[in-house]
Amino acid sequence: MSDPLDVEPIQLRARLHRGAWEVWRSALGLLYPPTCIACQAATGEPHTLCAACWSGMRFIERPYCERLGTPFSVDLGQPVLSPAAIADPPVFQRARAVAEYDGTASLLVHRLKYNDRLELAQALGGMMTRAGAELLADADVIVPVPLHRWRLWWRRFNQAMALAKAVSAESGIPCDPFLLARVKHTQRQVGLTKAQRQENLQGAFRVSVEAKARLQGKRVLLVDDVLTTGATANAASRALLRGGAASVDVLAFARVVKEL
């Protein structure tokens, strides 16, 4: 048992450390006041949205389709599936997203993806962790949607991997970015119809022989920045299930609600 006299210096050092940290944070706040991650307006806390940009986010909350995560305009009083999920069930089990892909949400995705704003991944990942809490509760491993090596070389980073690592750090669920590989250099999905997207992604993903041992029986949470028609999520989920995954759920920061 520790002597009380030995504990007091430890507690004193801890209080001094906390005090020094608070002073350092205050000094940084004076030099670099926190700003909105979307519009750069002043905010009370770092890595957050100002009130105006927050109001520009169309958050997706229940009621929504329990399978696709698309919002309903009216509350039917019980968990239900949308006509789209019944007519054309996805390969994955469930999909969830923070917000609809417009306004502030689309701006944030664009800045992360094309403006090298990697610091946004922390804020967006925190929102995704809250929106996907029920999926994370069932997940064994987090897997980002991979980029083909040529696109990764051109873009320099994978935004899905940045978000997956942020969600992993926030939730404590391990992230394994090497369980799934993109083996086909597909054309860009922008502007393609749902059928064209499906054809474009045929055979695009694969689980390597080495990765199959780590994937066997795992409940996977697949992470991406935007969920559009679901073609990419379906193709990636199909490859993961063929590789030995027990199930696949999908978590994105934003999703397109209107069918393209």
C-alpha positions in Angstrom: 0.0 0.0 0.0 1.4 3.4 -1.0 2.3 5.9 1.7 -0.1 8.9 1.6 3.0 11.2 1.7 4.1 9.5 -1.6 0.7 10.1 -3.3 0.6 13.9 -2.6 3.5 14.8 -4.9 1.9 12.7 -7.7 -1.4 14.4 -7.3 0.3 17.8 -7.2 2.2 17.1 -10.4 -1.0 16.0 -12.1 -2.8 19.2 -11.1 0.2 21.3 -12.3 0.2 19.3 -15.6 -3.6 20.0 -16.1 -3.1 23.6 -15.2 -0.2 24.0 -17.7 -2.3 22.3 -20.4 -5.2 24.7 -19.8 -2.9 27.7 -20.0 -1.4 26.4 -23.2 -4.9 25.9 -24.7 -5.9 29.4 -23.7 -2.7 30.8 -25.3 -3.4 28.9 -28.5 -7.0 30.2 -28.4 -5.7 33.8 -28.3 -3.2 33.3 -31.1 -5.5 31.0 -33.3 -9.2 31.5 -32.3 -11.3 28.4 -33.2 -13.2 28.8 -36.4 -16.1 27.0 -38.2 -14.9 24.0 -40.2 -17.1 25.1 -43.1 -17.1 28.9 -43.4 -14.2 29.9 -41.0 -16.5 32.1 -38.9 -15.6 32.3 -35.2 -16.8 29.5 -32.9 -16.6 28.7 -29.3 -14.9 25.3 -29.8 -12.4 24.0 -32.4 -13.5 21.4 -35.0 -17.1 22.5 -34.9 -19.7 24.3 -37.1 -21.1 27.8 -36.5 -24.8 28.2 -35.9 -25.4 29.2 -39.6 -23.6 26.2 -41.1 -25.2 23.9 -38.5 -28.6 25.0 -39.7 -27.4 24.2 -43.3 -27.0 20.5 -42.4 -30.0 18.3 -43.2 -29.3 15.7 -40.6 -30.8 12.2 -41.2 -32.7 11.0 -38.1 -35.5 8.6 -37.6 -37.9 8.0 -39.2 -35.9 6.4 -42.0 -35.7 3.1 -43.9 -34.1 0.6 -41.5 -32.2 -1.0 -44.4 -31.1 2.0 -46.6 -31.2 4.7 -44.0 -33.1 7.1 -46.3 -35.4 9.4 -44.4 -39.2 9.3 -44.5 -41.3 12.5 -44.7 -43.8 11.1 -42.2 -43.4 9.0 -39.1 -45.2 5.6 -39.6 -44.8 4.8 -35.9 -42.7 1.7 -36.3 -39.5 0.6 -38.0 -40.2 -0.1 -41.7 -38.4 -0.6 -45.0 -38.7 1.7 -47.9 -40.2 0.5 -51.2 -36.7 0.8 -52.8 -35.2 -1.6 -50.1 -38.0 -4.1 -50.7 -37.9 -3.9 -54.5 -34.1 -4.0 -54.8 -32.5 -5.2 -51.5 -28.9 -4.1 -51.1 -26.1 -6.5 -50.6 -25.2 -4.9 -47.2 -27.4 -5.2 -44.2 -27.9 -1.6 -43.1 -26.7 1.9 -44.2 -26.5 5.0 -42.1 -25.3 8.6 -42.8 -25.0 11.8 -40.9 -26.7 14.1 -43.3 -28.2 14.5 -46.8 -25.6 15.4 -49.4 -26.3 19.0 -50.0 -25.6 22.4 -48.4 -23.0 22.3 -45.7 -22.5 18.5 -45.9 -21.6 18.6 -49.6 -19.2 21.5 -48.9 -17.4 19.6 -46.2 -17.1 16.5 -48.3 -15.7 18.5 -51.2 -13.1 20.2 -49.0 -12.0 16.9 -47.5 -11.8 15.1 -50.8 -10.3 17.7 -53.1 -8.8 20.5 -51.0 -6.5 18.3 -48.8 -8.4 19.4 -45.6 -7.4 16.2 -43.7 -8.1 17.9 -40.4 -11.8 17.8 -41.3 -11.8 14.0 -40.9 -11.7 14.3 -37.1 -14.9 16.4 -37.0 -16.7 14.4 -39.7 -15.6 11.2 -38.1 -17.0 12.3 -34.7 -20.4 13.0 -36.3 -20.3 9.6 -38.1 -19.6 7.8 -34.9 -22.7 9.2 -33.3 -24.9 8.6 -36.4 -23.6 5.0 -36.7 -23.7 4.1 -33.0 -26.1 1.1 -33.6 -23.9 -0.2 -36.4 -20.7 0.2 -34.4 -22.2 -1.7 -31.5 -22.4 -4.8 -33.8 -19.1 -4.3 -35.7 -15.9 -6.3 -35.2 -13.8 -4.3 -37.7 -13.9 -1.1 -39.7 -13.0 -1.1 -43.4 -12.7 2.0 -45.6 -13.8 1.8 -49.2 -10.4 1.6 -51.0 -9.1 3.6 -53.9 -7.2 2.1 -56.9 -3.5 2.6 -56.5 -3.4 4.9 -59.5 -6.1 7.2 -58.1 -4.5 7.1 -54.7 -1.2 8.2 -56.3 -3.0 11.1 -58.1 -5.1 12.2 -55.1 -2.4 11.5 -52.5 -4.8 10.2 -49.8 -8.0 8.2 -49.4 -10.7 10.3 -47.8 -12.6 7.1 -46.8 -9.5 5.8 -44.9 -9.2 9.2 -43.1 -12.8 9.0 -42.0 -12.5 5.3 -41.0 -9.5 6.0 -38.8 -11.3 8.8 -37.1 -14.3 6.6 -36.4 -12.0 3.9 -35.2 -10.3 6.3 -32.8 -13.6 7.6 -31.5 -15.3 4.2 -31.1 -12.5 1.9 -30.2 -13.4 -0.5 -33.0 -10.2 -1.6 -34.9 -9.7 -0.4 -38.5 -8.1 -2.7 -41.0 -7.6 -0.8 -44.3 -6.0 -3.8 -46.0 -8.9 -6.3 -45.8 -10.3 -5.0 -49.1 -8.5 -3.9 -52.3 -9.6 -2.1 -55.4 -8.2 -4.1 -58.2 -9.9 -2.5 -61.2 -9.2 1.1 -62.3 -12.8 2.3 -62.8 -13.9 5.5 -64.5 -15.3 8.2 -62.2 -18.9 7.5 -61.0 -20.0 11.2 -61.3 -22.7 11.5 -64.0 -23.3 7.8 -64.4 -26.7 6.2 -64.0 -27.3 3.5 -61.4 -27.0 0.8 -64.0 -23.8 2.3 -65.4 -22.3 2.5 -62.0 -23.0 -1.1 -61.3 -21.4 -2.1 -64.6 -18.5 0.1 -64.0 -17.8 -1.5 -60.6 -18.1 -5.1 -61.8 -15.1 -7.0 -60.4 -13.6 -3.8 -58.9 -13.0 -5.1 -55.4 -11.3 -8.2 -54.0 -10.2 -9.7 -50.7 -6.7 -11.2 -51.0 -5.9 -14.7 -50.0 -3.8 -13.3 -47.1 -6.6 -11.1 -45.9 -9.2 -13.8 -45.9 -7.9 -15.3 -42.7 -8.4 -12.0 -40.8 -11.8 -11.5 -42.3 -13.4 -14.9 -41.6 -16.6 -14.5 -39.6 -16.1 -10.8 -38.9 -19.0 -8.2 -38.9 -17.7 -5.4 -41.0 -18.5 -1.8 -40.9 -17.7 -0.3 -44.4 -16.9 3.4 -44.3 -17.1 5.9 -47.2 -17.6 9.7 -47.5 -20.7 9.7 -49.6 -23.4 7.1 -50.4 -25.0 7.8 -53.7 -26.9 5.0 -55.5 -25.3 2.3 -53.3 -23.4 0.7 -56.3 -20.0 1.1 -54.7 -21.2 -0.1 -51.3 -22.9 -3.1 -52.9 -19.8 -4.0 -54.9 -17.5 -3.7 -51.9 -19.9 -5.6 -49.6 -20.2 -8.4 -52.1 -16.5 -8.8 -52.2 -16.2 -8.8 -48.4 -19.0 -11.4 -48.0 -17.4 -13.6 -50.7 -14.1 -13.2 -48.8 -15.6 -14.6 -45.6 -17.3 -11.7 -43.7 -20.3 -12.6 -41.7 -22.1 -9.3 -42.5 -21.5 -5.8 -43.8 -23.0 -2.5 -42.7 -22.3 0.8 -44.3 -21.6 4.1 -42.7 -21.1 7.4 -44.7 -20.9 11.0 -43.8 -23.5 12.0 -46.3 -25.9 10.3 -48.7 -27.8 11.3 -51.8 -31.5 10.9 -50.9 -32.9 11.5 -54.4 -32.3 8.8 -56.9 -29.9 9.8 -59.6 
